C-alpha cells in the first residue's frame, strides 16, 4: 500500500512540473471543402468565445491584397482565400489575411496554412488575420470555388 501511495505522489509531482501545453490537448480545426465559408463565418463571429487559442488549418489560393484604408495605402498583405457562390461567379471571397514572417510564394499559388486567428481592426472594419506558423505550397490546387 505504501509503494502505491508513493507512486501516485511521484506522478502528481511530475505532472505539476510539466508545462500546461504538454498536459492540455491543443484545440485544432481543419477547414475542408465542405462548409468552408460557413466555418470561416463562424470563426469571425465567435472567435473570442469558441475559437480563441484554437489552431486553424485550411487550404486556398494565395494572393497579395490591399485594405481599403488610407493608413495602409500602398501596403500589400498576403491573403489565402476561396471563392463562393453568387450571381456573377466570384461574388464571395472567403479567407484570411496572413501575418507571416517567412518567404511567400508567388501570387496564385495553392497553399495550406496553419496558425492562430486574431482580429485586426482598422478604419472601422474588422478583418481576420491568421498568425501563420506553417505555410506549405501544394503541388495540386484544390477546389477554388466552394458552395457553402
N, C-alpha and C positions, 0 to 999 in steps of 0.2 A: 504494500500500500504506500509506503514511504517513497519508493522508487517512482511509482506512478505520479505522485504529487510533485516530485522533483522534476520529472519530465514535463508536466503541464506548466509548472512555474518557469522552466527554461524556455519553453516555446513562447509563453506570454512575454517574457523579457526580450527575446529575439524579435518578435513581431513588433514590439514597441520601438525597436531601434531601426526598423526598415522605413524608408521613405513612404509616404502615403501613396505615391504613384505606383509603387510595387504592389501594394495591398489592394488598391481600388482598381477595378477593371475600367479601362478607358471607354467612354461612350464614343461610338462611331456610327456614322450613317454614310452609306454608299448610294448615291443617286444614279439610277439607271435610266433607260429609255422610257419606261412606264412611269407616269406621274412626275416627270421631270419638272415641268412648270409648276404643278401643284405643290411639290415638295419645296421648291425654291420660294414660292409664295408663303408657305407655312413657316419656313425659316425666317423670312423677312418679318413676318407678323409676330412670331413667337420666339425670337432669338433669345431674349433675356429669360423667359420663363421655361422654355423647353430645350433649347439648343446651346445654351451657354456652356463652354468647355467641352463641346462635342466636336470630334474630328469629322470633317466633311470631305468626301472624295467624290469627284464626278469627272466626266469627260466632255469635251466640247471643242469648238473651233476657237483658236486664239487670234486676236487682232488687237492692235493698238487703238485706243479710243480716247475721246476728249469729253470733258464735262462741259455742260452749258453754263459756265460760271466764269466771270471775268477774272477772278482771283487766280484761276489755273489756265488762263489763256496761253495757248501755245504748248502746254504740257500734255504729253501723251501718257496714258495709263494702259497696261495690259488688261485685256478683258477676255474671259472664256465664256462662251455662250452657245446656245442652240436657238433655232427659230421655232416659232409656234404658229398655230393656225390663224387665219384671218381672211379677210375678203380679197386681199391683194398679195397673196403668197407669203410675204415676210412681215406681217404686221406686228408680230410679237417677237421680242428678243428676251430670252431668259438666261441669266448667267450672273457672274460676279466679276468685279474688278479684282486684280491681284495685287497684293503687297508682297513682292518677291525680289530678293536680292541677287538671284542667280542670273545666268545668261539666258536670254529669251530666244526662242526660235523665231523664224520669220513669220509674218502675218499669214493667216490661212493655213496654219499647222494644227493638226488634230492632236490634242494633249489630254493627259489625265493629271489632275491637280488634287492635292490634299493639303489640309490645314484647318485653321480655326477661323470662324466667321466673326467679323466685327462690323458694327455700324459706322459709317462715315457720314457726318453731317456737314453740308456746305450749302451756302446761299439758299437756305430754306428747304433743301432736299435732303433725303436720307438714302444713301446707297449702301449696298453690301460689299464689303471687301473680304477677300479670303487671305488671311495671313498665311501665305503659302510656304510650306516647308518641303514640298515634293512636287516637282513638275517633270513629267515623263512624256517625251514625244512618242506617239504611237505610229506604227508603220501603216496601219489601215484605218482610214477615217470611219467613224461610227455614223449613226443616224443624226443628220443635222437638223432636219425638221421633225419635231415631235408633235403628237396630238394633244397631250394633256400635261 
